């Protein structure tokens, strides 16, 4: 009956804490989770891109790297700009809601 008591305690915890507190602010809560996911994906994308370039392109000859460099610069800086811009747009509402959450909602 350990599983039954776990689910009883879990249901009691969920019903008594976060769900009722955030009930009027569901939109803000889910938007905050969406922004956190976008920020995490952007932060995880850069090391993956650099790892892929390091393992594939940068092991080639000097001529191949110099031939691909203009394309890489254009592609990387365009995507870099858009990814950082998306991350910034998602961090602004999170910072605003996080700093005023206790003042406005409590």
VENNORFEN-V336641 format. One record per residue. N is the residue number from 1. RES is the residue in one small letter. PSI is psi in radians with two decimals (none if undefined). OMEGA is omega in whole degrees, -180 to 180 (999 if undefined). D_FIRST is the distance of its C-alpha to the first C-alpha in Angstrom with 2 decimals. Layout:
n:N res:RES psi:PSI omega:OMEGA d_first:D_FIRST
n:N res:RES psi:PSI omega:OMEGA d_first:D_FIRST
This chain:
n:1 res:x psi:0.22 omega:179 d_first:0.00
n:2 res:x psi:-0.64 omega:180 d_first:3.77
n:3 res:x psi:-0.69 omega:179 d_first:5.41
n:4 res:x psi:-0.73 omega:179 d_first:5.16
n:5 res:x psi:-0.56 omega:177 d_first:6.38
n:6 res:x psi:-0.81 omega:-179 d_first:8.64
n:7 res:x psi:-0.58 omega:176 d_first:10.12
n:8 res:x psi:-0.79 omega:178 d_first:10.71
n:9 res:x psi:-0.68 omega:179 d_first:12.46
n:10 res:x psi:-0.78 omega:179 d_first:14.24
n:11 res:x psi:-0.69 omega:177 d_first:15.49
n:12 res:x psi:-0.75 omega:-179 d_first:16.67
n:13 res:x psi:-0.81 omega:-178 d_first:18.40
n:14 res:x psi:-0.77 omega:-179 d_first:20.08
n:15 res:x psi:-0.49 omega:-174 d_first:21.22
n:16 res:x psi:-0.16 omega:-173 d_first:22.59
n:17 res:x psi:-1.58 omega:-164 d_first:24.38
n:18 res:x psi:-0.59 omega:-176 d_first:26.08
n:19 res:x psi:-0.82 omega:-179 d_first:26.05
n:20 res:x psi:-0.51 omega:179 d_first:27.90
n:21 res:x psi:-0.74 omega:-177 d_first:30.17
n:22 res:x psi:0.09 omega:-179 d_first:31.34
n:23 res:x psi:-0.82 omega:179 d_first:31.51
n:24 res:x psi:-0.24 omega:-174 d_first:35.32
n:25 res:x psi:0.64 omega:-178 d_first:35.78
n:26 res:x psi:-0.71 omega:-179 d_first:33.89
n:27 res:x psi:-0.76 omega:179 d_first:37.08
n:28 res:x psi:-0.72 omega:-179 d_first:37.72
n:29 res:x psi:-0.83 omega:-179 d_first:34.18
n:30 res:x psi:-0.58 omega:175 d_first:34.26
n:31 res:x psi:-0.66 omega:177 d_first:37.85
n:32 res:x psi:-0.73 omega:177 d_first:36.90
n:33 res:x psi:-0.68 omega:177 d_first:34.20
n:34 res:x psi:-0.79 omega:179 d_first:36.84
n:35 res:x psi:-0.67 omega:179 d_first:39.39
n:36 res:x psi:-0.67 omega:178 d_first:37.06
n:37 res:x psi:-0.73 omega:179 d_first:36.49
n:38 res:x psi:-0.80 omega:-180 d_first:40.27
n:39 res:x psi:-0.72 omega:179 d_first:41.04
n:40 res:x psi:-0.74 omega:179 d_first:38.58
n:41 res:x psi:-0.71 omega:179 d_first:40.07
n:42 res:x psi:-0.75 omega:-180 d_first:43.57
n:43 res:x psi:-0.53 omega:179 d_first:42.80
n:44 res:x psi:-0.30 omega:-176 d_first:41.33
n:45 res:x psi:-0.70 omega:-175 d_first:44.22
n:46 res:x psi:-0.85 omega:178 d_first:47.02
n:47 res:x psi:-0.59 omega:179 d_first:45.85
n:48 res:x psi:-0.72 omega:178 d_first:45.10
n:49 res:x psi:-0.80 omega:-180 d_first:48.59
n:50 res:x psi:-0.63 omega:178 d_first:50.27
n:51 res:x psi:-0.71 omega:179 d_first:48.43
n:52 res:x psi:-0.73 omega:178 d_first:49.50
n:53 res:x psi:-0.70 omega:-180 d_first:53.08
n:54 res:x psi:-0.68 omega:-177 d_first:53.13
n:55 res:x psi:-0.37 omega:-176 d_first:51.93
n:56 res:x psi:-1.17 omega:-171 d_first:54.20
n:57 res:x psi:-0.75 omega:-173 d_first:57.24
n:58 res:x psi:-0.01 omega:173 d_first:58.01
n:59 res:x psi:-0.06 omega:-180 d_first:58.25
n:60 res:x psi:-3.10 omega:179 d_first:61.16
n:61 res:x psi:2.88 omega:-179 d_first:64.83
n:62 res:x psi:-0.70 omega:-179 d_first:66.47
n:63 res:x psi:-0.72 omega:179 d_first:68.22
n:64 res:x psi:-0.73 omega:179 d_first:65.05
n:65 res:x psi:-0.79 omega:-180 d_first:63.35
n:66 res:x psi:-0.54 omega:177 d_first:66.46
n:67 res:x psi:-0.64 omega:-178 d_first:66.68
n:68 res:x psi:-0.22 omega:-174 d_first:63.08
n:69 res:x psi:-0.80 omega:179 d_first:63.27
n:70 res:x psi:-0.73 omega:177 d_first:64.80
n:71 res:x psi:-0.75 omega:179 d_first:62.24
n:72 res:x psi:-0.74 omega:-179 d_first:59.41
n:73 res:x psi:-0.82 omega:180 d_first:60.79
n:74 res:x psi:-0.85 omega:-178 d_first:61.11
n:75 res:x psi:-0.84 omega:-175 d_first:57.73
n:76 res:x psi:-0.75 omega:-177 d_first:55.83
n:77 res:x psi:-0.52 omega:174 d_first:57.41
n:78 res:x psi:-0.86 omega:179 d_first:56.98
n:79 res:x psi:-0.64 omega:178 d_first:53.28
n:80 res:x psi:-0.76 omega:179 d_first:52.97
n:81 res:x psi:-0.83 omega:-178 d_first:54.57
n:82 res:x psi:-0.68 omega:180 d_first:52.31
n:83 res:x psi:-0.73 omega:178 d_first:49.08
n:84 res:x psi:-0.65 omega:178 d_first:50.04
n:85 res:x psi:-0.74 omega:177 d_first:51.16
n:86 res:x psi:-0.72 omega:179 d_first:47.83
n:87 res:x psi:-0.72 omega:178 d_first:45.98
n:88 res:x psi:-0.76 omega:179 d_first:48.30
n:89 res:x psi:-0.57 omega:179 d_first:47.85
n:90 res:x psi:-0.45 omega:-180 d_first:44.08
n:91 res:x psi:-0.50 omega:-179 d_first:44.32
n:92 res:x psi:-0.93 omega:179 d_first:46.60
n:93 res:x psi:-0.57 omega:178 d_first:44.29
n:94 res:x psi:-0.71 omega:179 d_first:41.38
n:95 res:x psi:-0.71 omega:180 d_first:43.63
n:96 res:x psi:-0.86 omega:-180 d_first:44.92
n:97 res:x psi:-0.59 omega:179 d_first:41.60
n:98 res:x psi:-0.58 omega:-178 d_first:40.09
n:99 res:x psi:-0.40 omega:-178 d_first:43.02
n:100 res:x psi:0.06 omega:-176 d_first:43.28
n:101 res:x psi:-0.81 omega:-180 d_first:39.68
n:102 res:x psi:-0.57 omega:-179 d_first:39.33
n:103 res:x psi:-0.69 omega:-175 d_first:42.81
n:104 res:x psi:-0.67 omega:-168 d_first:42.63
n:105 res:x psi:-0.30 omega:-174 d_first:39.12
n:106 res:x psi:none omega:999 d_first:38.11
